Amino acid sequence: MSDRIVGIVQARMGSSRLPGKVLRPLAGRSVLGRVVRAAQDSGVLADLVVATSTDCSDDAVVAECDRLGVAWHRGPVDDVLTRFVGALDAHPADAVMRFTADCPLLDPEIVALVAGVYRGAPGLDYVSTSIARTLPRGLDVEIIRADALRTVDRLATAHHRVHVTSYAYRHPELFRVLGVTLTPDRSALRLTLDTEPDWQLVRAVVEQFGDVSVPLAKLADWLDGQPELRALNADVRQKRLEES
């Protein structure tokens, strides 16, 4: 069985809480550039493409992709699922790993691990670390079989088209879904980039470790000794699925 995996990174300049976050600089590399590097460093992707929107504000994302030497695809602003299917059409694969451009602390080792789980259990439609969350928000990894993504595209409406894969894991009667949990439980850590407090924490991490992808265990051990840093964004509420 072939298992060509394409990574698709969704990236937009528009953000209600932190506009332009995906191109903010961290140790000389954009947030998007860090996500792209971590995904590529996992060694499991046959191809990588950034799915951005046709909005003129996202011309800047396209310019950054060109600078990084990464393929890009443009589609609707709010229908992210259509963007993903368009990117898949242009970069055919057997499965899609979905990444979001606001996760600059993505760990390549976890990306590789999830791909290995998917490849090791033939017949799965969807594998994710966020079904039963033990990872910090911002380090999650998910993979969906290409045919399953196209099925989701035919069936999904409303907020499911914004969240790309949510229809699959909300309908386990239709799809073979597997959740991956990694111990110890570090889900209390928030390492994504949605708000200004998130930015302060991420920037502090990068100041400490530099322009490298940091393995989660090493990062979590350091943050254990930084209670004031962890407190910066501890009360940030993640938007509910339906809020998109």
C-alpha positions in Angstrom: 0.0 0.0 0.0 1.3 3.4 -1.0 1.4 6.0 1.7 2.5 9.3 0.2 1.9 12.0 2.8 1.5 15.7 1.9 1.7 18.3 4.6 -0.7 21.2 4.2 -0.2 24.3 6.4 -3.1 26.6 6.7 -1.9 30.2 7.0 -3.7 33.6 6.9 -2.7 37.1 7.8 -6.3 37.8 9.2 -6.7 36.9 12.9 -9.3 38.4 15.1 -7.1 38.3 18.2 -3.5 38.6 16.8 -3.5 39.9 13.2 -0.4 39.1 11.1 0.8 36.6 13.6 2.0 34.0 11.1 4.7 36.4 9.7 5.9 37.7 13.0 9.7 37.2 13.4 11.2 34.7 15.9 15.0 34.6 16.0 15.3 35.7 12.4 12.6 33.3 11.0 8.9 33.9 10.6 6.3 32.0 12.6 5.2 30.3 9.4 8.9 29.5 8.6 9.3 27.7 11.9 6.2 25.6 11.2 7.4 24.7 7.7 10.8 23.8 9.0 9.4 21.5 11.8 7.1 19.8 9.4 9.9 19.2 6.9 12.3 18.1 9.6 10.0 15.3 10.6 11.2 13.4 7.5 7.8 11.9 6.8 6.4 14.3 4.1 6.7 13.7 0.4 5.5 17.2 -0.2 4.5 20.4 1.7 2.2 23.2 0.6 0.9 26.3 2.4 -2.9 26.8 1.9 -3.7 30.5 2.1 -6.6 32.6 1.0 -7.3 34.7 -2.1 -7.7 37.8 0.1 -5.2 40.5 -0.9 -3.8 40.6 2.7 -2.5 37.1 2.1 -0.2 38.2 -0.8 2.3 38.6 2.1 1.9 34.9 2.9 2.5 34.0 -0.7 5.6 36.2 -0.8 7.0 34.5 2.3 6.3 31.0 0.8 8.2 32.1 -2.3 11.1 33.3 -0.1 11.0 30.0 1.8 10.9 28.0 -1.4 7.6 26.3 -0.4 4.6 25.6 -2.6 1.4 27.5 -2.0 -2.3 27.3 -2.9 -4.9 30.0 -2.6 -8.6 29.4 -1.9 -11.6 30.8 0.0 -11.0 32.8 3.2 -13.5 31.0 5.4 -14.0 27.7 3.6 -10.7 26.2 4.7 -11.8 22.7 3.7 -12.1 23.8 0.1 -8.6 25.3 0.3 -7.2 21.9 1.5 -8.9 19.9 -1.2 -7.6 22.4 -3.8 -4.1 22.0 -2.3 -4.5 18.2 -2.4 -5.6 18.3 -6.0 -2.4 20.3 -6.9 -0.2 18.0 -4.8 -1.7 14.5 -5.0 -1.1 12.2 -2.0 -2.6 9.2 -0.2 -2.9 11.2 3.1 -2.8 14.7 4.3 -1.1 16.0 7.5 -2.8 19.2 8.6 -0.8 21.9 10.2 -1.8 25.4 11.3 0.7 28.3 10.9 0.2 29.5 14.5 2.2 26.7 16.1 5.8 27.8 15.9 6.8 25.3 18.7 5.7 22.3 16.6 7.9 19.2 17.5 9.2 17.2 14.4 9.5 14.1 16.6 5.8 14.1 17.4 5.0 14.7 13.7 7.0 11.6 12.8 5.5 9.6 15.6 1.9 10.2 14.4 2.8 9.4 10.8 4.3 6.1 12.1 1.1 5.3 13.9 -1.0 6.0 10.9 1.3 3.9 8.6 1.4 1.1 11.1 -2.4 0.6 11.3 -3.7 0.2 7.7 -7.3 1.1 7.1 -7.4 4.2 9.4 -9.2 7.3 8.1 -8.0 9.8 10.7 -5.4 9.9 13.4 -5.0 12.8 15.8 -3.3 13.8 19.1 -6.2 16.1 20.1 -9.1 13.5 20.4 -8.0 12.8 24.0 -5.6 15.7 24.6 -2.4 15.1 26.5 -0.2 17.4 24.4 0.1 21.2 24.9 -2.2 23.2 22.6 0.1 24.1 19.7 1.9 20.8 19.4 -1.0 18.7 18.1 -0.6 16.6 14.9 -3.3 15.1 12.7 -3.4 13.1 9.6 -6.4 12.2 7.4 -6.6 9.8 4.5 -7.0 11.7 1.2 -10.2 9.8 0.3 -11.6 10.5 3.7 -10.8 14.2 3.3 -12.8 14.2 0.0 -15.7 12.4 1.7 -15.6 15.1 4.4 -15.6 17.7 1.7 -18.9 16.3 0.3 -20.6 16.0 3.7 -19.4 18.9 5.9 -21.2 22.2 6.4 -21.0 25.3 8.6 -18.1 25.3 11.1 -16.9 21.9 9.9 -15.6 23.6 6.7 -13.5 26.0 8.8 -11.9 23.3 10.9 -11.2 20.9 8.0 -11.2 17.6 9.8 -13.7 18.1 12.6 -16.5 16.3 10.6 -14.5 13.2 10.6 -13.8 13.0 14.3 -17.3 14.1 15.2 -18.7 11.2 13.0 -16.7 8.1 14.2 -19.6 6.0 12.9 -18.5 7.0 9.3 -14.8 7.1 9.7 -12.1 4.9 11.4 -10.7 7.3 13.9 -7.7 6.8 16.2 -6.5 9.1 19.0 -2.9 9.1 20.0 -2.0 10.1 23.6 1.5 10.7 24.9 2.4 10.6 28.6 2.9 12.4 30.8 -0.2 14.6 30.3 1.1 18.1 29.4 -2.3 19.5 28.2 -2.2 22.3 30.8 0.6 24.0 28.8 -0.5 26.4 26.1 2.1 26.8 23.3 0.0 28.0 20.4 -0.2 31.6 19.1 -3.6 33.2 19.4 -3.2 36.2 21.7 -0.6 38.7 22.9 0.1 36.7 26.1 0.7 33.6 23.9 3.2 35.7 21.9 5.1 36.7 25.0 5.5 33.1 26.1 6.5 31.9 22.6 9.0 34.7 22.3 10.5 33.8 25.7 10.9 30.2 24.7 12.7 31.2 21.4 14.9 33.6 23.3 15.9 30.7 25.6 16.5 28.0 22.9 17.2 30.0 19.7 16.3 29.2 16.1 15.8 25.4 16.6 12.8 23.0 17.0 12.8 22.0 20.7 11.7 18.5 21.7 8.6 18.7 23.9 10.2 16.9 26.9 13.1 19.4 26.9 10.7 22.4 26.5 8.3 21.2 29.2 11.2 20.5 31.7 12.4 24.1 31.2 8.9 25.6 31.6 8.4 23.6 34.8 10.9 26.0 36.3 9.2 29.1 34.8 5.9 29.5 36.7 5.6 33.2 35.9 6.0 32.4 32.2 3.4 29.6 32.2 1.0 32.0 34.0 1.1 34.5 31.1 -1.4 32.7 29.0 -2.8 30.1 31.4 -6.3 31.8 31.4 -6.6 32.3 27.7 -9.7 30.6 26.5 -9.6 28.6 23.3 -12.5 29.3 20.9 -15.0 26.5 20.8 -15.3 24.5 17.6 -18.6 26.2 16.7 -17.2 29.7 17.2 -14.6 29.1 14.4 
